């Protein structure tokens, strides 16, 4: 049994950390749009420079660039055969459409969309802490606040779309990393099992 999953939530919700752990627990590939972008930036290419200018200002990378990058990865994986956990994509309604099209090509629909829920003020303090530890250039206070606005404006509306499709699984993102991991895997497996009955 393999699963095709998305994980969503505001910046700083702990998506990346949980996505890495949960994909390992479920034996599926972890595909993080943010990580793929950071790899491209590190490669020093011209595209990497353009991408950095969006990310470092807390803006979204244009859909066209993002859609192509994720589509390439999904194709290489073959989503019909191999499961995945997409982390950070889609982030706009247009990206939802692009993802739908590519998954339809493979007749490989999504099984669940995990929403990690945490309050806004917790987000800011977590991201400022991460800034101290990791030194990510998009983790300064102004940029963080802008990223939260972008999340509410562009990405939060996607939750309603997936709720309507009956795919949304809400997870309380507060607590230790291990507590959230356990909560997430338990609830997600129960949801997937109930769908497959
Ligand atoms: P976080 O979860 O903390 O926001 P990510 O690593 O997921 O961090 O993303 C970092 C940045 O990469 C985002 O703020 C955005 O600029 C860019 N990015 C990531 N995914 C997408 C996407 N699907 N569409 C557009 N931009 C994206």
Boltz pocket constraint, residues with backbone or C-beta under 6 A from the ligand:
constraints:
  - pocket:
      binder: B
      contacts: [[A, 9], [A, 10], [A, 11], [A, 12], [A, 15], [A, 16], [A, 33], [A, 34], [A, 35], [A, 37], [A, 54], [A, 55], [A, 56], [A, 58], [A, 59], [A, 60], [A, 61], [A, 62], [A, 63], [A, 66], [A, 87], [A, 88], [A, 89], [A, 90], [A, 91], [A, 92], [A, 95], [A, 138], [A, 147]]
      max_distance: 6.0
